[in-house]
Amino acid sequence: MYVADSRSTPATPAPAARSTRSGRRAAVAPTVLALGTVSLVTDVSSEMVTAVLPLYLVAGLGLSPLGFGLLDGVYNGFSALVRLVGGHLADRGGRHKTVAVLGYGLSALCKPLLLVAGSLPLIGAVLAADRTGKGLRTAPRDALISLASPAESRGRAFGVHRAMDTAGALIGPLVAFLILRQAVDGYDAVFTVSFCVAAVGVLVLVLFVPSRRRPPADAPATAPAGAPRASLKAALALLRVHEVRRLSLCALLLGLATVSDSFVYLLLQRRLGVSDQWFALLPLGTAAAFLLLAVPLGRLADRVGSRRVFLGGHLALLLAYVALLSGWQGTALPYLVLALHGGFYASTDGVLMAATAGVVPAELRSSGLALVQTGQALARFGCSIAFGAAWSAWGDRTALGTATGALAVCAAAAFALLPAPSRDTAPSRATDSKERPA
């Protein structure tokens, strides 16, 4: 089915992406399912490494906590910085798949290099290259999803993809756990198996994702005369489009008050006294909730509007912070916090991309998605640094209380900025206005 899809180049959308006349829900496009499979396999590989990397660096190589903190900054910062580059390269000539293959391939090649990198500079270079690959592939991949899906089911398409992606995030740590228990050279075995799995993901992308870009499922038969051409100037000019500017500002504001996942798990451990051997399983709770809720919340976004679901996700995160601040230490606390945390991601990750795709022209789809993603990622990175400094200076409870208040203020500001319509409409709305990018 996928191979046939990749070889066909009709001018109209694929049947799988259309709504049926009888009113039944149309199937998710084969491109979305193929990309979901790529993300699932790749996340198994990457989460295998993520699960053991802190222990490998600190206990295995004797890296200091400060050194690990610097590496963690490199690991997360590089991805945000290169997303705009990946988006721009993908939009030039519609080379979304080519740039995605480059990104996935670069990350895959970094896995075996961890076997020979034994110093801080070398490890930092490998991690920077891995995050560069992630930054390059994210926007082109999301653009392919949006271009293969009609506007009325775009939230569902992103939900399906994110659910498949999260399934990989659940499997990866479990595979790493089993390898460490069975293998003599556990870390070397994890990195080797991770590389093999990542290579399979690249192979699936090359074979089963269409090479030629079809017009979006809701695009007109011919491009408008004033359609923007892909360039860095045009990408930055998207901020002059009212809807894009509001979405970017809201993502930036809310990102500034979104505490890093690691801090949430550390706070939960402190409240409940979770032992070190069980600490690594806390992220699986978030991933499980994300997996269960991604598709239903994507469908809800298609019905009531992406912006409402996006803001509702931050309300769930606010409730998780309040639960952590409370004096309650019952057995249900970790389940509640992790369910809210996973619900936050299910309501925001793919939903924000679906909303952005609805106001960005197809010719600049990757660049527009990367623009919003970069602002949000850099804001969250800044929040993590500020939260860590506040924790060191005032203690964890005061730091979380400050973050909770900031999130409430930012959510109120975002609600004022985004008076959501009842339903997100076609992506041509922004491009039909006079605020067309240069």
C-alpha positions as CSV (number, residue, x, y, z in Angstrom):
1,M,0.0,0.0,0.0
2,Y,2.7,2.4,0.9
3,V,4.9,1.6,-2.1
4,A,2.1,2.2,-4.4
5,D,1.4,5.5,-2.7
6,S,5.0,6.6,-3.1
7,R,5.0,5.9,-6.8
8,S,1.8,7.7,-7.7
9,T,1.7,11.4,-8.5
10,P,-1.9,12.4,-9.1
11,A,-2.9,16.0,-9.0
12,T,-5.7,15.3,-6.5
13,P,-5.3,14.1,-3.0
14,A,-5.0,10.4,-2.2
15,P,-8.3,8.7,-1.5
16,A,-7.1,7.9,2.0
17,A,-6.9,11.6,2.8
18,R,-10.4,12.5,1.6
19,S,-13.6,12.6,3.6
20,T,-16.2,10.1,2.4
21,R,-19.5,11.1,1.0
22,S,-21.4,9.0,3.5
23,G,-20.0,11.1,6.4
24,R,-17.8,8.3,7.7
25,R,-14.4,9.3,9.1
26,A,-11.8,9.0,6.3
27,A,-8.7,6.8,6.9
28,V,-5.5,8.4,7.9
29,A,-3.3,9.0,4.8
30,P,-0.7,6.3,4.1
31,T,2.1,9.0,4.3
32,V,1.0,9.7,7.9
33,L,1.1,6.0,8.9
34,A,4.5,5.6,7.2
35,L,6.0,8.6,9.0
36,G,4.4,7.3,12.3
37,T,6.2,4.0,11.7
38,V,9.5,5.9,11.1
39,S,9.0,7.9,14.3
40,L,8.1,4.8,16.3
41,V,11.2,2.9,15.3
42,T,13.5,6.0,15.7
43,D,12.1,6.7,19.1
44,V,12.8,3.2,20.2
45,S,16.4,3.8,19.2
46,S,16.8,7.3,20.7
47,E,15.0,6.5,24.0
48,M,17.3,3.5,24.5
49,V,20.2,6.0,24.6
50,T,18.3,8.6,26.6
51,A,17.4,6.1,29.3
52,V,21.0,5.1,30.0
53,L,23.0,8.2,29.0
54,P,23.0,10.0,32.4
55,L,24.1,6.9,34.2
56,Y,26.7,6.1,31.5
57,L,28.2,9.5,31.6
58,V,28.2,10.1,35.4
59,A,28.8,6.5,36.7
60,G,30.5,5.0,33.7
61,L,32.8,7.8,32.5
62,G,33.0,9.7,35.8
63,L,31.5,13.0,34.4
64,S,30.7,15.6,37.0
65,P,27.1,16.9,37.4
66,L,28.3,20.2,36.0
67,G,29.7,18.5,33.0
68,F,26.5,16.6,32.5
69,G,24.5,19.8,32.8
70,L,26.5,21.4,30.0
71,L,26.0,18.3,27.8
72,D,22.3,18.3,28.6
73,G,22.2,22.0,27.4
74,V,24.0,21.1,24.2
75,Y,21.7,18.0,23.7
76,N,18.5,20.1,23.9
77,G,19.7,23.5,22.5
78,F,21.1,22.4,19.2
79,S,17.8,20.9,18.1
80,A,16.0,24.2,18.5
81,L,18.7,26.2,16.7
82,V,18.7,24.2,13.5
83,R,15.0,23.8,13.0
84,L,14.7,26.9,11.0
85,V,17.5,25.7,8.8
86,G,15.8,22.4,8.2
87,G,12.5,24.1,7.5
88,H,14.0,26.4,5.0
89,L,16.0,23.7,3.2
90,A,12.8,21.5,2.9
91,D,10.7,24.3,1.4
92,R,13.2,25.1,-1.3
93,G,12.0,22.8,-4.1
94,G,9.7,20.9,-1.9
95,R,12.5,18.6,-0.6
96,H,10.8,17.6,2.6
97,K,11.7,13.9,2.4
98,T,15.3,14.6,1.4
99,V,15.9,16.8,4.4
100,A,14.1,14.4,6.7
101,V,16.3,11.5,5.5
102,L,19.4,13.6,6.1
103,G,18.2,14.4,9.7
104,Y,17.3,10.8,10.5
105,G,20.5,9.5,9.0
106,L,22.7,11.9,10.8
107,S,21.1,10.9,14.2
108,A,21.5,7.2,13.4
109,L,25.2,7.6,12.6
110,C,25.8,9.3,16.0
111,K,24.8,6.2,18.0
112,P,27.9,4.0,17.4
113,L,30.1,7.1,17.8
114,L,29.2,7.1,21.5
115,L,31.2,3.9,21.8
116,V,34.5,5.7,21.0
117,A,33.8,9.1,22.4
118,G,35.4,9.0,25.9
119,S,36.0,12.7,26.6
120,L,33.7,15.6,27.3
121,P,34.5,17.5,24.1
122,L,34.0,14.4,21.9
123,I,30.8,13.4,23.6
124,G,29.5,17.0,23.3
125,A,30.3,17.0,19.6
126,V,28.4,13.6,19.1
127,L,25.4,14.8,21.0
128,A,25.4,18.1,19.1
129,A,25.4,16.2,15.8
130,D,22.6,14.0,17.0
131,R,20.4,17.0,18.0
132,T,21.3,18.7,14.7
133,G,19.8,15.6,12.9
134,K,16.6,15.9,15.1
135,G,16.4,19.7,14.3
136,L,16.7,19.1,10.6
137,R,14.0,16.4,10.4
138,T,11.3,17.7,12.7
139,A,9.8,20.5,10.6
140,P,10.0,18.6,7.2
141,R,8.4,15.6,8.8
142,D,5.5,17.6,10.3
143,A,5.1,19.4,7.0
144,L,4.7,16.1,5.2
145,I,2.0,15.1,7.7
146,S,0.1,18.4,7.2
147,L,0.4,18.3,3.4
148,A,-1.0,14.8,3.3
149,S,-4.0,15.6,5.4
150,P,-7.1,17.7,4.8
151,A,-7.7,20.6,7.2
152,E,-10.8,19.0,8.8
153,S,-8.8,15.9,10.0
154,R,-5.3,17.4,10.5
155,G,-5.5,17.3,14.3
156,R,-6.4,13.5,14.1
157,A,-3.5,12.9,11.7
158,F,-1.0,14.6,14.1
159,G,-2.6,12.7,17.0
160,V,-2.1,9.3,15.2
161,H,1.5,10.2,14.4
162,R,2.3,11.4,18.0
163,A,0.7,8.2,19.4
164,M,2.9,6.0,17.2
165,D,5.9,8.2,18.2
166,T,5.1,7.8,21.9
167,A,4.8,4.0,21.5
168,G,8.4,4.0,20.6
169,A,9.2,6.2,23.6
170,L,7.6,3.5,25.8
171,I,9.4,0.6,24.2
172,G,12.9,2.2,24.1
173,P,13.6,2.3,27.8
174,L,12.3,-1.2,28.4
175,V,14.6,-2.6,25.6
176,A,17.5,-0.8,27.2
177,F,16.6,-2.1,30.6
178,L,16.5,-5.7,29.3
179,I,19.8,-5.3,27.4
180,L,21.6,-4.0,30.5
181,R,20.3,-6.9,32.5
182,Q,21.5,-9.5,29.9
183,A,24.6,-8.1,28.3
184,V,28.1,-8.2,29.8
185,D,29.1,-4.9,28.1
186,G,25.7,-3.4,28.7
187,Y,26.3,0.2,27.5
188,D,28.1,-0.9,24.3
189,A,25.3,-3.3,23.5
190,V,22.7,-0.6,24.0
191,F,24.5,1.8,21.7
192,T,25.0,-0.9,19.0
193,V,21.4,-2.1,19.1
194,S,20.2,1.5,19.1
195,F,22.2,2.1,15.8
196,C,20.7,-0.9,14.2
197,V,17.1,0.1,15.1
198,A,17.7,3.7,13.9
199,A,19.0,2.3,10.6
200,V,15.7,0.4,10.1
201,G,13.8,3.7,10.7
202,V,15.8,5.4,7.9
203,L,15.2,2.5,5.6
204,V,11.4,2.7,6.2
205,L,11.5,6.4,5.5
206,V,13.4,5.9,2.2
207,L,11.2,3.1,0.9
208,F,7.7,3.9,2.1
209,V,7.3,7.7,2.3
210,P,6.5,9.4,-1.1
211,S,9.4,11.2,-2.7
212,R,7.4,13.7,-4.7
213,R,5.3,16.2,-2.9
214,R,1.6,16.2,-3.7
215,P,-0.5,19.4,-3.3
216,P,-2.1,19.6,0.2
217,A,-5.4,17.8,0.5
218,D,-7.3,21.1,0.7
219,A,-5.2,23.1,-1.8
220,P,-6.7,24.7,-5.0
221,A,-6.0,23.1,-8.3
222,T,-3.6,25.9,-9.3
223,A,-1.4,28.0,-7.0
224,P,-2.4,31.6,-6.5
225,A,-0.4,34.1,-8.5
226,G,1.0,35.8,-5.4
227,A,2.0,32.6,-3.7
228,P,5.3,33.1,-1.7
229,R,8.5,31.5,-2.8
230,A,10.7,29.7,-0.3
231,S,13.4,31.9,1.1
232,L,14.7,33.0,4.5
233,K,13.2,36.4,4.0
234,A,9.8,34.9,3.3
235,A,10.0,32.6,6.3
236,L,10.8,35.4,8.7
237,A,8.1,37.5,7.0
238,L,5.5,34.9,8.2
239,L,5.6,36.8,11.5
240,R,3.8,39.6,9.8
241,V,0.8,37.3,9.3
242,H,-1.5,38.0,12.2
243,E,-2.4,34.4,13.0
244,V,1.2,33.1,12.8
245,R,2.4,35.9,15.0
246,R,-0.3,35.2,17.6
247,L,0.4,31.5,17.6
248,S,4.2,32.1,17.9
249,L,3.7,34.6,20.7
250,C,1.5,32.2,22.6
251,A,3.9,29.3,22.2
252,L,6.7,31.5,23.4
253,L,4.8,32.8,26.4
254,L,3.6,29.3,27.5
255,G,7.1,27.8,26.9
256,L,8.6,30.3,29.3
257,A,6.5,28.8,32.1
258,T,6.9,25.1,31.1
259,V,9.2,23.3,33.5
260,S,11.5,20.6,32.1
261,D,10.2,17.0,32.4
262,S,13.2,16.0,34.4
263,F,12.4,18.5,37.1
264,V,8.8,17.3,37.3
265,Y,10.0,13.7,37.9
266,L,12.6,14.9,40.5
267,L,9.8,16.8,42.3
268,L,7.6,13.8,42.2
269,Q,10.4,11.6,43.6
270,R,11.0,14.0,46.4
271,R,7.4,14.1,47.4
272,L,7.0,10.4,47.5
273,G,10.5,9.1,48.2
274,V,10.7,7.0,45.0
275,S,13.8,4.9,45.0
276,D,16.5,5.3,42.4
277,Q,15.8,2.0,40.8
278,W,12.2,3.0,40.0
279,F,12.9,6.6,39.1
280,A,13.6,5.7,35.4
281,L,10.1,4.3,35.1
282,L,8.4,7.7,35.8
283,P,8.7,8.9,32.2
284,L,6.8,5.8,31.1
285,G,3.7,7.1,33.0
286,T,3.8,10.4,31.0
287,A,4.4,8.5,27.7
288,A,1.5,6.0,28.4
289,A,-0.9,8.9,29.0
290,F,0.3,10.6,25.9
291,L,-0.2,7.5,23.9
292,L,-3.8,6.9,25.1
293,L,-4.9,10.6,24.7
294,A,-3.1,11.8,21.5
295,V,-5.6,10.5,19.0
296,P,-8.8,11.4,21.0
297,L,-7.5,14.9,21.7
298,G,-6.5,15.3,18.1
299,R,-10.0,14.4,17.0
300,L,-11.4,16.9,19.6
301,A,-9.1,19.6,18.2
302,D,-10.7,18.9,14.7
303,R,-14.2,19.4,16.2
304,V,-13.8,22.4,18.6
305,G,-10.6,24.0,17.3
306,S,-6.9,23.4,17.9
307,R,-6.4,26.5,20.0
308,R,-8.9,25.5,22.7
309,V,-7.4,22.1,23.1
310,F,-3.9,23.7,23.2
311,L,-4.9,26.0,26.0
312,G,-6.7,23.1,27.8
313,G,-3.4,21.2,27.8
314,H,-1.7,23.9,29.6
315,L,-4.5,23.9,32.1
316,A,-3.8,20.2,32.7
317,L,-0.1,21.1,33.3
318,L,-1.1,23.8,35.7
319,L,-3.2,21.3,37.7
320,A,-0.2,18.9,37.8
321,Y,1.9,21.7,39.3
322,V,-0.8,22.4,41.9
323,A,-1.0,18.7,42.8
324,L,2.8,18.7,43.4
325,L,2.6,21.9,45.5
326,S,-0.2,20.4,47.7
327,G,0.6,18.5,50.9
328,W,-1.2,15.4,49.6
329,Q,1.0,12.3,49.5
330,G,-1.5,9.7,48.7
331,T,-0.8,6.7,46.4
332,A,-2.8,8.2,43.6
333,L,-0.6,11.3,43.4
334,P,2.0,10.0,40.9
335,Y,-0.8,8.6,38.7
336,L,-2.6,11.9,38.7
337,V,0.5,14.0,38.0
338,L,1.8,11.7,35.3
339,A,-1.7,11.5,33.7
340,L,-2.0,15.3,33.6
341,H,1.6,15.6,32.4
342,G,0.9,13.2,29.5
343,G,-2.4,14.9,28.8
344,F,-0.5,18.2,28.5
345,Y,1.7,16.8,25.8
346,A,-1.2,15.1,24.0
347,S,-3.1,18.4,23.9
348,T,-0.2,20.5,22.7
349,D,2.5,18.7,20.7
350,G,0.7,17.7,17.6
351,V,-2.2,20.1,18.1
352,L,0.0,23.2,18.0
353,M,1.4,21.9,14.7
354,A,-2.1,21.3,13.3
355,A,-3.1,24.9,14.2
356,T,0.1,26.4,12.7
357,A,-0.4,24.4,9.5
358,G,-3.8,26.0,9.2
359,V,-2.4,29.5,8.9
360,V,0.8,28.9,6.9
361,P,0.9,28.6,3.1
362,A,1.9,25.2,1.7
363,E,5.0,26.8,0.0
364,L,6.4,27.7,3.4
365,R,4.9,25.0,5.5
366,S,8.2,23.6,6.9
367,S,9.5,27.1,7.6
368,G,6.4,28.2,9.4
369,L,6.2,25.1,11.6
370,A,9.9,25.4,12.4
371,L,9.4,29.1,13.3
372,V,6.9,28.2,16.0
373,Q,8.8,25.1,17.2
374,T,12.0,27.1,17.6
375,G,10.5,29.8,19.6
376,Q,8.7,27.3,21.9
377,A,11.9,25.1,22.3
378,L,14.1,28.1,23.2
379,A,11.6,29.4,25.7
380,R,11.4,26.0,27.4
381,F,15.1,25.8,27.5
382,G,15.3,29.2,29.1
383,C,12.6,28.2,31.6
384,S,14.7,25.1,32.6
385,I,17.7,27.2,33.3
386,A,15.7,29.7,35.3
387,F,13.9,27.0,37.3
388,G,17.2,25.2,38.1
389,A,18.7,28.5,39.3
390,A,15.5,29.2,41.4
391,W,15.6,25.7,42.9
392,S,19.3,26.2,43.9
393,A,18.6,29.6,45.4
394,W,15.1,29.2,47.1
395,G,14.4,25.5,47.2
396,D,12.2,23.3,45.0
397,R,8.8,24.3,46.5
398,T,9.3,28.0,46.0
399,A,10.7,27.5,42.5
400,L,7.6,25.4,41.6
401,G,5.3,27.9,43.2
402,T,6.8,30.7,41.1
403,A,6.5,28.6,37.9
404,T,2.9,27.8,38.7
405,G,2.1,31.5,39.1
406,A,3.9,32.3,35.8
407,L,2.1,29.6,33.9
408,A,-1.3,30.9,35.2
409,V,-0.4,34.4,34.0
410,C,0.9,33.2,30.7
411,A,-2.1,31.0,30.1
412,A,-4.4,34.0,30.8
413,A,-2.5,36.1,28.3
414,A,-2.6,33.3,25.7
415,F,-6.3,33.0,26.2
416,A,-6.7,36.7,25.4
417,L,-4.4,36.4,22.4
418,L,-6.2,33.4,21.0
419,P,-10.0,33.8,20.9
420,A,-10.4,30.4,19.2
421,P,-13.1,30.0,16.5
422,S,-15.4,27.0,16.8
423,R,-13.3,25.1,14.1
424,D,-10.0,25.6,12.5
425,T,-10.4,26.1,8.8
426,A,-8.4,25.6,5.7
427,P,-4.8,26.7,5.6
428,S,-5.4,29.1,2.8
429,R,-7.0,31.6,5.2
430,A,-3.8,33.4,6.2
431,T,-2.4,33.4,2.7
432,D,-5.6,34.9,1.2
433,S,-5.2,38.0,3.4
434,K,-3.2,41.1,2.5
435,E,-0.6,40.1,5.1
436,R,1.1,37.7,2.6
437,P,4.8,37.2,3.3
438,A,7.2,38.8,0.9
